[in-house]
Amino acid sequence: MTLNTYERCNPQMRGLDLLQKIRTDFIGIDTHYTLATAKRSKRHFLDSAASTLMMKTAQATAFEFLNHYSNTHSITHFSARISTEAYEWAHARILSFLHADPEDYTCIFLGSGSTSCFNRISKIFRDLKPDQNTVLISLMEHHSNDLPHRQHHDNVFHIPLEGEGRHMGHLNMIALEDLLQKYQGDVSYVAVTAASNVTGIINPIHEIAQLAHAYGAYVVVDGSQIVARQSVNVGHNVPHSRNIDAFIFSGHKVYAPGSPGVMVVRREVIQDVVPTNVGGGMVNRVFRQSYEVSPKLPDREEAGTPNILGAITLAAAIEVLDRIGMDIVSKEEERLLQMLLLGLQDIPEAIIYGSYDLSRYPRVATVAFNLAGFDHGLLATILNDYYNVAVRNDCFCAHPYVREMLLQELWDLDVLNDLNQDVFDHLDQEFIKARQGMVRVSLGLYTTERDIEALLAAICDLNSQHDFYAQQYSYQGNGVYRHNEFQPNHTSLFHPQDVVNFFLKNK
Amino acid sequence: MRDRLQELKGDKEQMEEIMQLNAQGLHCPLPVLKAKKVLASMVVGQLLEVSATDEDSVRDFEAFTRSHGHLLLKSWQANGVFVFLIQKGETS
């Protein structure tokens, strides 16, 4: 199949018209499953904060590119030239999307997901500023923007958030300044997420950058949850002190599964740091006893054969987002977020985490909640098994943040009616685990009012039949519930070997 | 009257006894939950000494005593063990 055979939309199409056109063009949007009721229905995918569905335009771009696929780092034959140029275009496209001037910033593709990027930036700052061994991170960080800093620096301190407990808002700027003063001269950098992967609450990253820079600290931003949802301005802020030094995200949150992690970083920060990943493609000359690292960025930081296909897929998805316009994307998302929050607030048993005063603490469309009387694992499993609503539960790789929001509820466990003295005496971590988590709903470009309505209706319905549902499940430990009878064989739905067999049989 | 005197005497003895709770090796929220259980069996004003190894317990006991009407009289650390001296409050 070539590009000419695709039914192409008007290339001039932009804005809301384009969004409406591509809204249903995602792979998996029509996936159906058979439920515990034996009814077959369409899945409501509300787990986009973990991984988004794949945009068909991005997939089509990838398939088309495969006709020319070849390794990069060569411009001799036609395919190598096409691959190299397309890979370079992917870098440039991402810099442009994030408003990062290529004179000042470089775009580096690393690993899968953002974790490799956070590990790399932490080592870069360790090598760049070996005498400054303190890192400040917000309490709401995903482990990927927490543990690498602990691994590579002596001191990592968590910056508190505004508010308390389940009503917490964004990062507390006064607390940040207190820490910057307390450890003045020793803070290498401040690492914060632009938006929480648990509550969706947005941090004021440019105010944070300005403050950190005033104290001589760099700023690393986790952009994983915001990059597909709001306009991001990494490097064109006034004053320049509000610019971000390193902005990290992953393509699997941007409708391009299989794509790499991305680090957009100021050249000045990275130019003179010795790469830790070495191999092909990042050297000028190699001798038996020594080698000469290329000064060229991003090459010197992208050792080995890169994820060419993934990078091009990601850049294609970003091209579409840019054509829609991120202001339109965020407006549309905010409309659905309001609907979701209002709906949850109408359910008395629903406990929403993080302040939902959107005028004070804006969010991206991610909401974590619990329903009184249901453990998080049970609630998420019922939503899946009986209502075909795909949500995530547990602690979302943000244990310190989730723990802080749940603390008061956990301390109240001994006054729950179903806890008698014997149970209390045998209280153990397993008992806690079943209650130490939340259910998270997160939206994407393909989410519709019908998805939100289905979720809210399901919550109301199951809430009115607590005893019935509780009887259908057994606790398996580690927060997991399993239906007593409904245990579908997932390998009958998909197994790689079956697909291989199918294609070979039909050859 | 005699019964009441005996009761008061019992309270006084209980007041003077410092209850001990070893929560070492337990992780959040168990140290606080265990302390809460012991506090429920104590009289107002009585002291409880909790030892824990979970670093989070420092902030937890500060927040717990504040929100549950107890008094955190003193806390200290020795050899990786955090110790908290808590006086039972009236509003717990």
Interface residues (C-beta under 8 A of the other chain):
Chain A: R403 L407 Q408 L410 W411 L413 D414 F424 L427 D428 Q429 I432 Q436
Chain B: H27 C28 P29 L30 V32 L33 K34 K36 K37 A40 D56 D60 A63 F64 S67 H68
